[in-house]
Amino acid sequence: MNSPIIELDLHNLNCAQAQGEIDRALADAGPGVYRIRLIHGFHGGTALKKMIKEEYEYYGHSKVKRVVPGSNQGITELVLREY
């Protein structure tokens, strides 16, 4: 069984690379996946955090219901469906 949460470590990626990884994860996410946890970091991850909010919250994506903060400031989660 696949995990209901996909974790992506986006450290050391620029915004375009990170968006490509996120889009790939969204495309591969099956019906059992309800969240994608994006680990972007806090100090160096602010550009990634901003890109995630713009691309997946403001502009939206068909699979993303909402974007929520993670357990710390270096994590953002994409909610695909309610658990």
mmCIF file as gemmi writes it, N, C-alpha and C atoms, coordinates in Angstrom:
data_model
loop_
_atom_site.group_PDB
_atom_site.id
_atom_site.type_symbol
_atom_site.label_atom_id
_atom_site.label_alt_id
_atom_site.label_comp_id
_atom_site.label_asym_id
_atom_site.label_entity_id
_atom_site.label_seq_id
_atom_site.pdbx_PDB_ins_code
_atom_site.Cartn_x
_atom_site.Cartn_y
_atom_site.Cartn_z
_atom_site.occupancy
_atom_site.B_iso_or_equiv
_atom_site.pdbx_formal_charge
_atom_site.auth_seq_id
_atom_site.auth_asym_id
_atom_site.pdbx_PDB_model_num
ATOM 1 N N . MET Axp A 1 ? 0.849 -1.193 0 1 0 ? 1 A 1
ATOM 2 C CA . MET Axp A 1 ? 0 0 0 1 0 ? 1 A 1
ATOM 3 C C . MET Axp A 1 ? 0.887 1.246 0 1 0 ? 1 A 1
ATOM 4 N N . ASN Axp A 2 ? 0.5 2.225 -0.76 1 0 ? 2 A 1
ATOM 5 C CA . ASN Axp A 2 ? 1.223 3.493 -0.799 1 0 ? 2 A 1
ATOM 6 C C . ASN Axp A 2 ? 0.887 4.314 0.435 1 0 ? 2 A 1
ATOM 7 N N . SER Axp A 3 ? 1.805 5.189 0.801 1 0 ? 3 A 1
ATOM 8 C CA . SER Axp A 3 ? 1.589 6.056 1.945 1 0 ? 3 A 1
ATOM 9 C C . SER Axp A 3 ? 0.515 7.093 1.624 1 0 ? 3 A 1
ATOM 10 N N . PRO Axp A 4 ? -0.317 7.444 2.598 1 0 ? 4 A 1
ATOM 11 C CA . PRO Axp A 4 ? -1.336 8.465 2.361 1 0 ? 4 A 1
ATOM 12 C C . PRO Axp A 4 ? -0.758 9.879 2.307 1 0 ? 4 A 1
ATOM 13 N N . ILE Axp A 5 ? 0.516 10.016 2.718 1 0 ? 5 A 1
ATOM 14 C CA . ILE Axp A 5 ? 1.196 11.308 2.663 1 0 ? 5 A 1
ATOM 15 C C . ILE Axp A 5 ? 2.482 11.142 1.875 1 0 ? 5 A 1
ATOM 16 N N . ILE Axp A 6 ? 2.653 11.968 0.857 1 0 ? 6 A 1
ATOM 17 C CA . ILE Axp A 6 ? 3.898 11.992 0.094 1 0 ? 6 A 1
ATOM 18 C C . ILE Axp A 6 ? 4.741 13.126 0.65 1 0 ? 6 A 1
ATOM 19 N N . GLU Axp A 7 ? 6.003 12.846 0.949 1 0 ? 7 A 1
ATOM 20 C CA . GLU Axp A 7 ? 6.921 13.882 1.411 1 0 ? 7 A 1
ATOM 21 C C . GLU Axp A 7 ? 7.934 14.188 0.327 1 0 ? 7 A 1
ATOM 22 N N . LEU Axp A 8 ? 8.082 15.473 0.037 1 0 ? 8 A 1
ATOM 23 C CA . LEU Axp A 8 ? 9.075 15.921 -0.937 1 0 ? 8 A 1
ATOM 24 C C . LEU Axp A 8 ? 10.05 16.867 -0.25 1 0 ? 8 A 1
ATOM 25 N N . ASP Axp A 9 ? 11.328 16.533 -0.312 1 0 ? 9 A 1
ATOM 26 C CA . ASP Axp A 9 ? 12.366 17.409 0.222 1 0 ? 9 A 1
ATOM 27 C C . ASP Axp A 9 ? 12.836 18.304 -0.915 1 0 ? 9 A 1
ATOM 28 N N . LEU Axp A 10 ? 12.553 19.59 -0.799 1 0 ? 10 A 1
ATOM 29 C CA . LEU Axp A 10 ? 12.853 20.548 -1.864 1 0 ? 10 A 1
ATOM 30 C C . LEU Axp A 10 ? 14.121 21.35 -1.603 1 0 ? 10 A 1
ATOM 31 N N . HIS Axp A 11 ? 14.876 20.98 -0.571 1 0 ? 11 A 1
ATOM 32 C CA . HIS Axp A 11 ? 16.134 21.673 -0.285 1 0 ? 11 A 1
ATOM 33 C C . HIS Axp A 11 ? 17.048 21.618 -1.505 1 0 ? 11 A 1
ATOM 34 N N . ASN Axp A 12 ? 17.782 22.692 -1.725 1 0 ? 12 A 1
ATOM 35 C CA . ASN Axp A 12 ? 18.771 22.8 -2.809 1 0 ? 12 A 1
ATOM 36 C C . ASN Axp A 12 ? 18.153 22.824 -4.206 1 0 ? 12 A 1
ATOM 37 N N . LEU Axp A 13 ? 16.848 23.038 -4.314 1 0 ? 13 A 1
ATOM 38 C CA . LEU Axp A 13 ? 16.2 23.178 -5.615 1 0 ? 13 A 1
ATOM 39 C C . LEU Axp A 13 ? 15.8 24.634 -5.811 1 0 ? 13 A 1
ATOM 40 N N . ASN Axp A 14 ? 15.865 25.101 -7.065 1 0 ? 14 A 1
ATOM 41 C CA . ASN Axp A 14 ? 15.33 26.429 -7.334 1 0 ? 14 A 1
ATOM 42 C C . ASN Axp A 14 ? 13.818 26.3 -7.536 1 0 ? 14 A 1
ATOM 43 N N . CYS Axp A 15 ? 13.128 27.401 -7.726 1 0 ? 15 A 1
ATOM 44 C CA . CYS Axp A 15 ? 11.664 27.371 -7.818 1 0 ? 15 A 1
ATOM 45 C C . CYS Axp A 15 ? 11.166 26.534 -8.997 1 0 ? 15 A 1
ATOM 46 N N . ALA Axp A 16 ? 11.818 26.655 -10.147 1 0 ? 16 A 1
ATOM 47 C CA . ALA Axp A 16 ? 11.386 25.892 -11.322 1 0 ? 16 A 1
ATOM 48 C C . ALA Axp A 16 ? 11.578 24.396 -11.097 1 0 ? 16 A 1
ATOM 49 N N . GLN Axp A 17 ? 12.703 24.011 -10.514 1 0 ? 17 A 1
ATOM 50 C CA . GLN Axp A 17 ? 12.957 22.594 -10.234 1 0 ? 17 A 1
ATOM 51 C C . GLN Axp A 17 ? 11.948 22.058 -9.211 1 0 ? 17 A 1
ATOM 52 N N . ALA Axp A 18 ? 11.7 22.847 -8.172 1 0 ? 18 A 1
ATOM 53 C CA . ALA Axp A 18 ? 10.762 22.438 -7.132 1 0 ? 18 A 1
ATOM 54 C C . ALA Axp A 18 ? 9.356 22.293 -7.702 1 0 ? 18 A 1
ATOM 55 N N . GLN Axp A 19 ? 8.95 23.215 -8.549 1 0 ? 19 A 1
ATOM 56 C CA . GLN Axp A 19 ? 7.611 23.132 -9.144 1 0 ? 19 A 1
ATOM 57 C C . GLN Axp A 19 ? 7.491 21.888 -10.016 1 0 ? 19 A 1
ATOM 58 N N . GLY Axp A 20 ? 8.554 21.539 -10.728 1 0 ? 20 A 1
ATOM 59 C CA . GLY Axp A 20 ? 8.545 20.319 -11.528 1 0 ? 20 A 1
ATOM 60 C C . GLY Axp A 20 ? 8.369 19.08 -10.657 1 0 ? 20 A 1
ATOM 61 N N . GLU Axp A 21 ? 9.058 19.033 -9.515 1 0 ? 21 A 1
ATOM 62 C CA . GLU Axp A 21 ? 8.937 17.896 -8.591 1 0 ? 21 A 1
ATOM 63 C C . GLU Axp A 21 ? 7.53 17.828 -7.991 1 0 ? 21 A 1
ATOM 64 N N . ILE Axp A 22 ? 6.981 18.979 -7.633 1 0 ? 22 A 1
ATOM 65 C CA . ILE Axp A 22 ? 5.63 19.017 -7.058 1 0 ? 22 A 1
ATOM 66 C C . ILE Axp A 22 ? 4.602 18.57 -8.095 1 0 ? 22 A 1
ATOM 67 N N . ASP Axp A 23 ? 4.713 19.079 -9.311 1 0 ? 23 A 1
ATOM 68 C CA . ASP Axp A 23 ? 3.772 18.698 -10.368 1 0 ? 23 A 1
ATOM 69 C C . ASP Axp A 23 ? 3.849 17.203 -10.659 1 0 ? 23 A 1
ATOM 70 N N . ARG Axp A 24 ? 5.064 16.635 -10.636 1 0 ? 24 A 1
ATOM 71 C CA . ARG Axp A 24 ? 5.24 15.197 -10.85 1 0 ? 24 A 1
ATOM 72 C C . ARG Axp A 24 ? 4.561 14.402 -9.733 1 0 ? 24 A 1
ATOM 73 N N . ALA Axp A 25 ? 4.742 14.858 -8.49 1 0 ? 25 A 1
ATOM 74 C CA . ALA Axp A 25 ? 4.109 14.18 -7.348 1 0 ? 25 A 1
ATOM 75 C C . ALA Axp A 25 ? 2.586 14.255 -7.444 1 0 ? 25 A 1
ATOM 76 N N . LEU Axp A 26 ? 2.078 15.408 -7.859 1 0 ? 26 A 1
ATOM 77 C CA . LEU Axp A 26 ? 0.617 15.542 -8.022 1 0 ? 26 A 1
ATOM 78 C C . LEU Axp A 26 ? 0.1 14.609 -9.104 1 0 ? 26 A 1
ATOM 79 N N . ALA Axp A 27 ? 0.831 14.503 -10.193 1 0 ? 27 A 1
ATOM 80 C CA . ALA Axp A 27 ? 0.417 13.617 -11.294 1 0 ? 27 A 1
ATOM 81 C C . ALA Axp A 27 ? 0.443 12.156 -10.861 1 0 ? 27 A 1
ATOM 82 N N . ASP Axp A 28 ? 1.415 11.796 -10.025 1 0 ? 28 A 1
ATOM 83 C CA . ASP Axp A 28 ? 1.575 10.406 -9.586 1 0 ? 28 A 1
ATOM 84 C C . ASP Axp A 28 ? 0.711 10.044 -8.388 1 0 ? 28 A 1
ATOM 85 N N . ALA Axp A 29 ? 0.136 11.039 -7.721 1 0 ? 29 A 1
ATOM 86 C CA . ALA Axp A 29 ? -0.64 10.784 -6.499 1 0 ? 29 A 1
ATOM 87 C C . ALA Axp A 29 ? -1.917 10.019 -6.831 1 0 ? 29 A 1
ATOM 88 N N . GLY Axp A 30 ? -2.021 8.834 -6.266 1 0 ? 30 A 1
ATOM 89 C CA . GLY Axp A 30 ? -3.21 8.01 -6.473 1 0 ? 30 A 1
ATOM 90 C C . GLY Axp A 30 ? -4.329 8.402 -5.537 1 0 ? 30 A 1
ATOM 91 N N . PRO Axp A 31 ? -5.428 7.683 -5.596 1 0 ? 31 A 1
ATOM 92 C CA . PRO Axp A 31 ? -6.588 8.024 -4.765 1 0 ? 31 A 1
ATOM 93 C C . PRO Axp A 31 ? -6.365 7.837 -3.268 1 0 ? 31 A 1
ATOM 94 N N . GLY Axp A 32 ? -5.343 7.077 -2.871 1 0 ? 32 A 1
ATOM 95 C CA . GLY Axp A 32 ? -5.067 6.875 -1.458 1 0 ? 32 A 1
ATOM 96 C C . GLY Axp A 32 ? -4.252 7.985 -0.829 1 0 ? 32 A 1
ATOM 97 N N . VAL Axp A 33 ? -3.742 8.908 -1.633 1 0 ? 33 A 1
ATOM 98 C CA . VAL Axp A 33 ? -2.913 10.003 -1.128 1 0 ? 33 A 1
ATOM 99 C C . VAL Axp A 33 ? -3.821 11.179 -0.785 1 0 ? 33 A 1
ATOM 100 N N . TYR Axp A 34 ? -3.693 11.688 0.442 1 0 ? 34 A 1
ATOM 101 C CA . TYR Axp A 34 ? -4.524 12.832 0.805 1 0 ? 34 A 1
ATOM 102 C C . TYR Axp A 34 ? -3.726 14.098 1.091 1 0 ? 34 A 1
ATOM 103 N N . ARG Axp A 35 ? -2.387 13.978 1.224 1 0 ? 35 A 1
ATOM 104 C CA . ARG Axp A 35 ? -1.556 15.166 1.431 1 0 ? 35 A 1
ATOM 105 C C . ARG Axp A 35 ? -0.206 14.987 0.769 1 0 ? 35 A 1
ATOM 106 N N . ILE Axp A 36 ? 0.345 16.122 0.341 1 0 ? 36 A 1
ATOM 107 C CA . ILE Axp A 36 ? 1.734 16.162 -0.099 1 0 ? 36 A 1
ATOM 108 C C . ILE Axp A 36 ? 2.439 17.154 0.809 1 0 ? 36 A 1
ATOM 109 N N . ARG Axp A 37 ? 3.417 16.652 1.554 1 0 ? 37 A 1
ATOM 110 C CA . ARG Axp A 37 ? 4.174 17.47 2.509 1 0 ? 37 A 1
ATOM 111 C C . ARG Axp A 37 ? 5.432 17.979 1.806 1 0 ? 37 A 1
ATOM 112 N N . LEU Axp A 38 ? 5.542 19.289 1.697 1 0 ? 38 A 1
ATOM 113 C CA . LEU Axp A 38 ? 6.656 19.936 1.001 1 0 ? 38 A 1
ATOM 114 C C . LEU Axp A 38 ? 7.621 20.504 2.025 1 0 ? 38 A 1
ATOM 115 N N . ILE Axp A 39 ? 8.818 19.954 2.058 1 0 ? 39 A 1
ATOM 116 C CA . ILE Axp A 39 ? 9.834 20.392 3.011 1 0 ? 39 A 1
ATOM 117 C C . ILE Axp A 39 ? 10.77 21.338 2.264 1 0 ? 39 A 1
ATOM 118 N N . HIS Axp A 40 ? 10.59 22.629 2.506 1 0 ? 40 A 1
ATOM 119 C CA . HIS Axp A 40 ? 11.351 23.639 1.766 1 0 ? 40 A 1
ATOM 120 C C . HIS Axp A 40 ? 12.377 24.347 2.627 1 0 ? 40 A 1
ATOM 121 N N . GLY Axp A 41 ? 12.32 24.18 3.922 1 0 ? 41 A 1
ATOM 122 C CA . GLY Axp A 41 ? 13.243 24.854 4.817 1 0 ? 41 A 1
ATOM 123 C C . GLY Axp A 41 ? 12.724 26.231 5.193 1 0 ? 41 A 1
ATOM 124 N N . PHE Axp A 42 ? 13.327 26.788 6.214 1 0 ? 42 A 1
ATOM 125 C CA . PHE Axp A 42 ? 12.864 28.083 6.702 1 0 ? 42 A 1
ATOM 126 C C . PHE Axp A 42 ? 13.739 29.225 6.213 1 0 ? 42 A 1
ATOM 127 N N . HIS Axp A 43 ? 15.021 29.177 6.474 1 0 ? 43 A 1
ATOM 128 C CA . HIS Axp A 43 ? 15.892 30.297 6.124 1 0 ? 43 A 1
ATOM 129 C C . HIS Axp A 43 ? 16.069 30.432 4.614 1 0 ? 43 A 1
ATOM 130 N N . GLY Axp A 44 ? 16.422 29.355 3.941 1 0 ? 44 A 1
ATOM 131 C CA . GLY Axp A 44 ? 16.632 29.417 2.498 1 0 ? 44 A 1
ATOM 132 C C . GLY Axp A 44 ? 15.406 29.044 1.699 1 0 ? 44 A 1
ATOM 133 N N . GLY Axp A 45 ? 14.326 28.661 2.369 1 0 ? 45 A 1
ATOM 134 C CA . GLY Axp A 45 ? 13.145 28.162 1.669 1 0 ? 45 A 1
ATOM 135 C C . GLY Axp A 45 ? 12.037 29.162 1.468 1 0 ? 45 A 1
ATOM 136 N N . THR Axp A 46 ? 12.286 30.44 1.782 1 0 ? 46 A 1
ATOM 137 C CA . THR Axp A 46 ? 11.202 31.415 1.689 1 0 ? 46 A 1
ATOM 138 C C . THR Axp A 46 ? 10.749 31.644 0.251 1 0 ? 46 A 1
ATOM 139 N N . ALA Axp A 47 ? 11.653 31.612 -0.713 1 0 ? 47 A 1
ATOM 140 C CA . ALA Axp A 47 ? 11.253 31.763 -2.119 1 0 ? 47 A 1
ATOM 141 C C . ALA Axp A 47 ? 10.404 30.57 -2.547 1 0 ? 47 A 1
ATOM 142 N N . LEU Axp A 48 ? 10.766 29.385 -2.092 1 0 ? 48 A 1
ATOM 143 C CA . LEU Axp A 48 ? 9.977 28.19 -2.412 1 0 ? 48 A 1
ATOM 144 C C . LEU Axp A 48 ? 8.596 28.26 -1.769 1 0 ? 48 A 1
ATOM 145 N N . LYS Axp A 49 ? 8.554 28.706 -0.521 1 0 ? 49 A 1
ATOM 146 C CA . LYS Axp A 49 ? 7.275 28.825 0.188 1 0 ? 49 A 1
ATOM 147 C C . LYS Axp A 49 ? 6.353 29.804 -0.553 1 0 ? 49 A 1
ATOM 148 N N . LYS Axp A 50 ? 6.905 30.922 -0.998 1 0 ? 50 A 1
ATOM 149 C CA . LYS Axp A 50 ? 6.126 31.911 -1.738 1 0 ? 50 A 1
ATOM 150 C C . LYS Axp A 50 ? 5.625 31.325 -3.055 1 0 ? 50 A 1
ATOM 151 N N . MET Axp A 51 ? 6.485 30.599 -3.776 1 0 ? 51 A 1
ATOM 152 C CA . MET Axp A 51 ? 6.096 29.98 -5.045 1 0 ? 51 A 1
ATOM 153 C C . MET Axp A 51 ? 4.971 28.97 -4.828 1 0 ? 51 A 1
ATOM 154 N N . ILE Axp A 52 ? 5.077 28.173 -3.776 1 0 ? 52 A 1
ATOM 155 C CA . ILE Axp A 52 ? 4.054 27.161 -3.485 1 0 ? 52 A 1
ATOM 156 C C . ILE Axp A 52 ? 2.709 27.831 -3.238 1 0 ? 52 A 1
ATOM 157 N N . LYS Axp A 53 ? 2.697 28.874 -2.419 1 0 ? 53 A 1
ATOM 158 C CA . LYS Axp A 53 ? 1.441 29.585 -2.141 1 0 ? 53 A 1
ATOM 159 C C . LYS Axp A 53 ? 0.859 30.202 -3.41 1 0 ? 53 A 1
ATOM 160 N N . GLU Axp A 54 ? 1.709 30.816 -4.232 1 0 ? 54 A 1
ATOM 161 C CA . GLU Axp A 54 ? 1.223 31.443 -5.463 1 0 ? 54 A 1
ATOM 162 C C . GLU Axp A 54 ? 0.683 30.404 -6.44 1 0 ? 54 A 1
ATOM 163 N N . GLU Axp A 55 ? 1.468 29.384 -6.716 1 0 ? 55 A 1
ATOM 164 C CA . GLU Axp A 55 ? 1.107 28.417 -7.754 1 0 ? 55 A 1
ATOM 165 C C . GLU Axp A 55 ? -0.039 27.489 -7.36 1 0 ? 55 A 1
ATOM 166 N N . TYR Axp A 56 ? -0.078 27.065 -6.105 1 0 ? 56 A 1
ATOM 167 C CA . TYR Axp A 56 ? -1.031 26.025 -5.722 1 0 ? 56 A 1
ATOM 168 C C . TYR Axp A 56 ? -2.188 26.529 -4.868 1 0 ? 56 A 1
ATOM 169 N N . GLU Axp A 57 ? -2.073 27.734 -4.326 1 0 ? 57 A 1
ATOM 170 C CA . GLU Axp A 57 ? -3.189 28.31 -3.573 1 0 ? 57 A 1
ATOM 171 C C . GLU Axp A 57 ? -3.849 29.413 -4.393 1 0 ? 57 A 1
ATOM 172 N N . TYR Axp A 58 ? -3.054 30.375 -4.847 1 0 ? 58 A 1
ATOM 173 C CA . TYR Axp A 58 ? -3.615 31.509 -5.572 1 0 ? 58 A 1
ATOM 174 C C . TYR Axp A 58 ? -4.093 31.099 -6.973 1 0 ? 58 A 1
ATOM 175 N N . TYR Axp A 59 ? -3.202 30.499 -7.764 1 0 ? 59 A 1
ATOM 176 C CA . TYR Axp A 59 ? -3.577 30.076 -9.115 1 0 ? 59 A 1
ATOM 177 C C . TYR Axp A 59 ? -4.344 28.766 -9.105 1 0 ? 59 A 1
ATOM 178 N N . GLY Axp A 60 ? -4.045 27.922 -8.15 1 0 ? 60 A 1
ATOM 179 C CA . GLY Axp A 60 ? -4.78 26.679 -7.974 1 0 ? 60 A 1
ATOM 180 C C . GLY Axp A 60 ? -4.295 25.54 -8.861 1 0 ? 60 A 1
ATOM 181 N N . HIS Axp A 61 ? -4.683 24.349 -8.485 1 0 ? 61 A 1
ATOM 182 C CA . HIS Axp A 61 ? -4.391 23.126 -9.217 1 0 ? 61 A 1
ATOM 183 C C . HIS Axp A 61 ? -5.599 22.224 -9.011 1 0 ? 61 A 1
ATOM 184 N N . SER Axp A 62 ? -5.969 21.477 -10.034 1 0 ? 62 A 1
ATOM 185 C CA . SER Axp A 62 ? -7.192 20.687 -9.966 1 0 ? 62 A 1
ATOM 186 C C . SER Axp A 62 ? -7.208 19.673 -8.825 1 0 ? 62 A 1
ATOM 187 N N . LYS Axp A 63 ? -6.042 19.164 -8.407 1 0 ? 63 A 1
ATOM 188 C CA . LYS Axp A 63 ? -6.005 18.171 -7.335 1 0 ? 63 A 1
ATOM 189 C C . LYS Axp A 63 ? -5.867 18.781 -5.94 1 0 ? 63 A 1
ATOM 190 N N . VAL Axp A 64 ? -5.494 20.05 -5.857 1 0 ? 64 A 1
ATOM 191 C CA . VAL Axp A 64 ? -5.217 20.674 -4.553 1 0 ? 64 A 1
ATOM 192 C C . VAL Axp A 64 ? -6.465 21.395 -4.044 1 0 ? 64 A 1
ATOM 193 N N . LYS Axp A 65 ? -6.969 20.925 -2.895 1 0 ? 65 A 1
ATOM 194 C CA . LYS Axp A 65 ? -8.129 21.572 -2.282 1 0 ? 65 A 1
ATOM 195 C C . LYS Axp A 65 ? -7.718 22.829 -1.521 1 0 ? 65 A 1
ATOM 196 N N . ARG Axp A 66 ? -6.588 22.72 -0.8 1 0 ? 66 A 1
ATOM 197 C CA . ARG Axp A 66 ? -6.102 23.876 -0.052 1 0 ? 66 A 1
ATOM 198 C C . ARG Axp A 66 ? -4.632 23.686 0.292 1 0 ? 66 A 1
ATOM 199 N N . VAL Axp A 67 ? -3.994 24.789 0.665 1 0 ? 67 A 1
ATOM 200 C CA . VAL Axp A 67 ? -2.586 24.804 1.068 1 0 ? 67 A 1
ATOM 201 C C . VAL Axp A 67 ? -2.557 25.208 2.534 1 0 ? 67 A 1
ATOM 202 N N . VAL Axp A 68 ? -1.88 24.399 3.365 1 0 ? 68 A 1
ATOM 203 C CA . VAL Axp A 68 ? -1.847 24.663 4.802 1 0 ? 68 A 1
ATOM 204 C C . VAL Axp A 68 ? -0.405 24.646 5.302 1 0 ? 68 A 1
ATOM 205 N N . PRO Axp A 69 ? -0.132 25.386 6.386 1 0 ? 69 A 1
ATOM 206 C CA . PRO Axp A 69 ? 1.211 25.322 6.974 1 0 ? 69 A 1
ATOM 207 C C . PRO Axp A 69 ? 1.437 23.947 7.594 1 0 ? 69 A 1
ATOM 208 N N . GLY Axp A 70 ? 2.692 23.529 7.598 1 0 ? 70 A 1
ATOM 209 C CA . GLY Axp A 70 ? 3.043 22.249 8.205 1 0 ? 70 A 1
ATOM 210 C C . GLY Axp A 70 ? 3.308 22.384 9.691 1 0 ? 70 A 1
ATOM 211 N N . SER Axp A 71 ? 3.995 21.395 10.234 1 0 ? 71 A 1
ATOM 212 C CA . SER Axp A 71 ? 4.262 21.354 11.67 1 0 ? 71 A 1
ATOM 213 C C . SER Axp A 71 ? 5.306 22.383 12.106 1 0 ? 71 A 1
ATOM 214 N N . ASN Axp A 72 ? 6.04 22.966 11.151 1 0 ? 72 A 1
ATOM 215 C CA . ASN Axp A 72 ? 6.96 24.062 11.45 1 0 ? 72 A 1
ATOM 216 C C . ASN Axp A 72 ? 7.021 24.987 10.241 1 0 ? 72 A 1
ATOM 217 N N . GLN Axp A 73 ? 7.746 26.093 10.352 1 0 ? 73 A 1
ATOM 218 C CA . GLN Axp A 73 ? 7.753 27.106 9.289 1 0 ? 73 A 1
ATOM 219 C C . GLN Axp A 73 ? 8.461 26.641 8.019 1 0 ? 73 A 1
ATOM 220 N N . GLY Axp A 74 ? 9.175 25.55 8.068 1 0 ? 74 A 1
ATOM 221 C CA . GLY Axp A 74 ? 9.891 25.047 6.906 1 0 ? 74 A 1
ATOM 222 C C . GLY Axp A 74 ? 9.119 24.011 6.116 1 0 ? 74 A 1
ATOM 223 N N . ILE Axp A 75 ? 7.835 23.829 6.452 1 0 ? 75 A 1
ATOM 224 C CA . ILE Axp A 75 ? 7 22.83 5.783 1 0 ? 75 A 1
ATOM 225 C C . ILE Axp A 75 ? 5.683 23.466 5.358 1 0 ? 75 A 1
ATOM 226 N N . THR Axp A 76 ? 5.251 23.134 4.144 1 0 ? 76 A 1
ATOM 227 C CA . THR Axp A 76 ? 3.932 23.514 3.659 1 0 ? 76 A 1
ATOM 228 C C . THR Axp A 76 ? 3.279 22.243 3.129 1 0 ? 76 A 1
ATOM 229 N N . GLU Axp A 77 ? 1.989 22.078 3.356 1 0 ? 77 A 1
ATOM 230 C CA . GLU Axp A 77 ? 1.295 20.88 2.901 1 0 ? 77 A 1
ATOM 231 C C . GLU Axp A 77 ? 0.194 21.213 1.908 1 0 ? 77 A 1
ATOM 232 N N . LEU Axp A 78 ? 0.114 20.393 0.871 1 0 ? 78 A 1
ATOM 233 C CA . LEU Axp A 78 ? -0.96 20.481 -0.1 1 0 ? 78 A 1
ATOM 234 C C . LEU Axp A 78 ? -2.004 19.428 0.285 1 0 ? 78 A 1
ATOM 235 N N . VAL Axp A 79 ? -3.223 19.852 0.559 1 0 ? 79 A 1
ATOM 236 C CA . VAL Axp A 79 ? -4.289 18.95 0.918 1 0 ? 79 A 1
ATOM 237 C C . VAL Axp A 79 ? -5.024 18.563 -0.366 1 0 ? 79 A 1
ATOM 238 N N . LEU Axp A 80 ? -5.016 17.261 -0.666 1 0 ? 80 A 1
ATOM 239 C CA . LEU Axp A 80 ? -5.67 16.771 -1.867 1 0 ? 80 A 1
ATOM 240 C C . LEU Axp A 80 ? -7.105 16.323 -1.585 1 0 ? 80 A 1
ATOM 241 N N . ARG Axp A 81 ? -7.318 15.801 -0.39 1 0 ? 81 A 1
ATOM 242 C CA . ARG Axp A 81 ? -8.659 15.429 0.055 1 0 ? 81 A 1
ATOM 243 C C . ARG Axp A 81 ? -8.628 15.374 1.566 1 0 ? 81 A 1
ATOM 244 N N . GLU Axp A 82 ? -9.793 15.434 2.178 1 0 ? 82 A 1
ATOM 245 C CA . GLU Axp A 82 ? -9.862 15.387 3.637 1 0 ? 82 A 1
ATOM 246 C C . GLU Axp A 82 ? -9.675 13.948 4.092 1 0 ? 82 A 1
ATOM 247 N N . TYR Axp A 83 ? -8.992 13.785 5.206 1 0 ? 83 A 1
ATOM 248 C CA . TYR Axp A 83 ? -8.711 12.454 5.746 1 0 ? 83 A 1
ATOM 249 C C . TYR Axp A 83 ? -9.897 11.946 6.504 1 0 ? 83 A 1
